Amino acid sequence: MNTTPSWRGVAALPRAHGAPLIACRIRAYPEDFRVEEELPFAPDGDGDHRLLLVRKTDSNTEWAARRIAALAGVPAKEVGYAGLKDRRAVTSQWFSVPLGRRPDPDWAELAADGIDVLERHAHRRKLRRGTLARNRFSILLRDVVGDTGGCRERLGRLAEAGVPNYFGPQRFGHDDGNLHRADALFNGRVSRVSRHQRGLWLSAARSQLFNELLARRVERGDWDQPLPGERLQLAGSHSHFLAEEVDAMLCARHRTGDVQPTGPLFGAGEALTGGIVSELEAAVAAEYPRWVDGLARAGLRQERRPLRLNAAGLQMEQPAPDQLLLRFALPPGSYATALLRELAHWSEAGTGRGFAQGVDEA
């Protein structure tokens, strides 16, 4: 019988640092949630593309890209961007537009749509997804109740030890719709679907499997400890290697942040881990055989993702007795949700959505 597997949603994922200390409200206004992208390179200064730094308010990335494309007179698919940013926020992010030798349009016309072009540079190539150094966040928490006095100590612990690097709820869609559709796809109940939708569903399933493995490591208490058979990632790179044994030198490298454990992004290919780690990952795969097989048949290759997320420059201010302002930076592909959920329960203004909803990917 092809039954739909059960899974735990983001709200049910275990925390690594204890119960949240406060309850609050987020994004009462778009200005309460600010994100600024940082590129890992400087603009070329010449070329057929325009690299635009755009500040947008209360609009999502794909909509802004379509508006930019319409003004520039190019197909929307030709506009590049490094990452998706949520709608209810003020975000500064980069877009690339292929103009060739044509003159720039009047970018000021985008202001009517809440889009301000802050910088423009000539560039040689399209901006690709994931091409980011990091994202800087500024998040204002309103109507805060609870142990605000303990928040500074908790944040110090989060800054030092990191948090579980869970995928955030928007990856899975409203009421986990992307997971239900992915299961239907793997089960053969969906035959015709756009490439974009198919990619969203595959990504959701893959992310859920990662979250499940990480949740089990958090419950075991070894989510941030190298185990025999671990696949360790080198700091500042996507390179990783198999650690068949864990010795004092490897533990020292882990303590300094030079290497860190990773979890699976399932796909085709041989298992990349060994020992107890391989057993843990195989146990997850055994509970979702149709998903694991479907990801491999879809052409995805096995990859790795760090189990730990470290926030840089984590700071807290208290602009009013019932408000907290958090500032921090995250690497690309990570979620502010993962950090915030270790501190607070929250509701999102005007949506009725709870503490694990609505914070976008970095």
N, C-alpha and C positions, 0 to 999 in steps of 0.2 A: 504494500500500500504506500502510495506517495503522500505522506502527511507532511504538513508544514512544521518545521522544527521550531521549538520555542527558544527564545533568547531573552536576555535581560536588557532592558533599556538603559539609557545613560543615567537616569535618576537612580537606578538600582545598583550602579557600579560601586564597589567598596572604595572608601577613602583611605589614604595612607597616614593621615595626621590627626585622626580623631573627628568627632562630630563638628559641624559648623558652629562657630561662636556667635554669629549674628544672623538676623533676618533683615532683609532690605528690599528696596525697589530699584530696578535699573531702567535706564532709557525712558524716563518720564518725558524727556526731550531728546531730539537727535544730538544736541550738543553735550549730553551727558556721556556719550560714548565716542571717543576720538581715536582714530588710527592713522599713523603716518608710515608710509613705506620708505625703506632705504634700499637703494640698489647697490649691488656689489661692484659696480664699475661706474666710470664717468662717461657721459655722452661723448660720442666720437667727434662731434663738431662738423662732420660732413657726411654726405650720403643721401639716399633717396627717401629715407623715412624721417618723420618728425617724432621726437620723443617728447611727450607732454607730461608735465606734472600737473595733475588736476585735483582740485579740492571740490568735493561734491557733498551735498547735504540731502539726506532723506531720499537717496536713490541708490539702486544696486548697480553692480559693476557692468553686467551685461546690457542693461538699459542705457547706461552712460556710454558704453561702447557703440551702441546703435545710433545714439544722438551724434557722437563724434563722426561716425562713418557717414551719416546723412549730410552733415555740414561739409565734410571733405569730399563728398562725391565718390566714395569707394565702397565696396561690399563690406558688410559688417564683419564677415569672417576674416578680413584682412587687417582689422584693428587688433593689435596685440596688447596683452596685459599680463602682469606677473602673478596676480592672485585675485581671488574673489573677496569682496568686502560687502558687509551687510547693508541693508537699506537704511534702517533707522539709526543713523550715525552721521558724524562728520568725518569723512575719510580723505586723506591725501594719498593719491596713488598715481602710478605711471601708466601711460598708454603710448603705443607706437602707431603711427599712421603712414602708409606708403603714399607719398605725394609725387614721387619722381622729381622732375624739374619744374612742376607747377608751383605757382605762388601759394602761400598759405591763405586759407580762407580767414575771415574775420572771426577768430576764436571767441571774441567777446560776445558773440551772438548766443553762445551756450549759457551765458549767465541767466537768461530767462528760464532755463531749465534747472537752475540751482547748481550749475557746473561752472567753476571758475578755473581758467587756465593760468597757473602761477608761473610756469616756466615752459619754454619751448627750445629744443635743440635739434640740430641736424644729426642724424644717426644712420648707420649703415645697414642695420638689420632689424627684423621684427622682434619685439619683446616676447619672450616665451614664458609659459607658465612655470612658476617656481623659481624664476630668476630674481631672487631677492636676497639681501643680506639679512634683514630682520624687519619686524614691524614694531613700532612704538605705540603703546596704548596709554590712554588716559581715561579712566572710568570713574564716574561719580556715582556713588551709592547713596540713595535717598531713603528717608524714613527708617533709619537704622535703629534697631532695638537689639539688646543683648549685651554681651560682654565686649564692649568696644575697647576696654582697657587691656584685654588679653590679645587684641588683634595684632598689635605691634610685635609682641613676642611670637605669635603664630607666623606672621609674615617673615620674621627673621629666620624661623625654622624652614619655611618654604624656600626662602632664598638660598639657604645653605644646603638643604637636602634635596631640593627639587620636588616635583609632583609626578604622579603617574601620567604618562603622555597619551591619555585617551583621545580618540576622535570625538568631536563634538556632535551635538544632536542634529544640527542642520545637515550633516552628511547623510542622515537617514530619512529625512523628509517628515512631513506632518504625520503624526501617529505611525511612524516607522514605515510609511508608505513605500519608500524605496526598497526596503528589505522584503516586504511582501511581494513587490513586483519582481525583484531579483529571484525570489523563490519560484514564482510562476514561470519566469524565463528558464530557470534550470530544470523545471518540471515539465517543460514543453507546452505549457498552457498559453504562452505568448509566442507568436511566430514573427509578426512584422512590427518592428520598432525602429525608431530613428537611431542613428549612431550616437547622438548626444544622450538620449534617454538610456540606451543600453550601457553607455559608459558610466552614467550616474548610478545605475542599479548594480553593476559589477563592483564599482568602487564602494558602494554601501555594504555589500556582502563581505568584501575583503576587510573593510574597516571593522565590521562587527566581529569577525573572527579574531582580529587583532585585539579588540577591546576585551573579548572573552578570555583570551590567553593572559593578557595583562591583569585582568581582574583576579584570576586564579593565582597569579604570582603575588599580587597584593595581599590576598587572603592567606597565602603561605608565609608572608613576611619576607620574601626574598626577591621582590620585584627590582630592587636596586643592589643586588649582590651577585657578583659573578659566580656561576655554578660550573662544575665540570661539564663540558660539552656546549658551553655558551658561545654564541656568535657575538663578538665584541666589535663595536664600531669605534674607529679612531676619531677623536675630537676634531671638529672643523672639516670633516670630509664625509663622503658616503662609503668609504672603504671599510671593510670589516674582515675579521679573520676568526677561525675556529680556535677556541681555547679548550683543548682536551683535558688539561689539568689546570688547577688554580693554585699558583704558588705565591710566595710572599711578594715577589717582584710584581706580579700581575695585580695583586691586591693593592700594592702601593700606587701603581699606575691608575687604578680605579679611584682611589681616594683623591688623587690630584685632578681627576676629571679627564685624564688622557684617553681613557677607554670607558665604554659603558655598555651594559647588556642591551640586546635588541630583541624584538619580537617579530613574528612572521607576517608578511604580506603574502598570502598563499597564491600559488600559481604552479605552472609546469616546472619540472626539474626535480633533481634529487634533493632530499632533505639537507639543509645546510648546518644542522646542529647535531650533537651527539649526547650520550649519557642521559641524565635525568631531564635535561632541557628537551631533548628529542622526544622523550616519553611524554612530557607535559604537552608539547605541541601536537603529538600524535593523538593524544586523548581528546583534544579539541577537534581535530580533523575527523575523528571517528564519530563524533556527535553530529557533524554536518557533512557527511560524505558527498551528498549531491552538490552542495555549494563548492567544496574543494575541487571536485571533478569538473564542475561547470566553469570555474575560474581557469583551470588548466586548459579545457577545451576552447575557451574563449581566446586563448593565445597569450594570456598573462604569464609572465615569468616570476618565479619566487624572488622576493625582495625582502629587505629588513628595515625596521623602523625602531628608533631608540625607545626603550621602555620609560626613560626618565626625561622630563621636561624641566629645563632650568630657565628661570626668568632673570634677565639682567637688569640691574638698576632698580630693583623693586623698592618703592617708596610709598609711604602713606601720609596723608595730611587729613586734618579734620576741620574743614571750612565752617562747619556749624555743628551744634551738639548732636544732631540727628543725621549727619552726613559724613561720609568718608570718601576721599579721593585717592585712587590707586594709580600709580604710574609704574610701567615696566616695559621691557622689550622682550619679544619672543622670536625664535627662529621661524623660517617659513614652514608651512605645513602643520603648524601646531595651533592650539585653540586656547583662547583666553578662558573658556569654560573650565579647562582642566585645572587652572590655578584658582579661579574664583570659587569653585565648588568645595575646595579645601578650607575655605574661610567662611562662606555664607550660604544660607538659603535665600533665594530671591524670587520675586515675581517680576514679570515684565509689564510695564505700564500699558494698559489699554488692550492687552491680549488675553489675560487670564492664564498665560503660560507660566509654568513654575520654574523652579530653581535650576533646571538643566536645559533651558530653552533659550535660543535666540542669540547667543554670542557667536560671532563669526570666526572663521578660520583666519589664522594669521597669514 
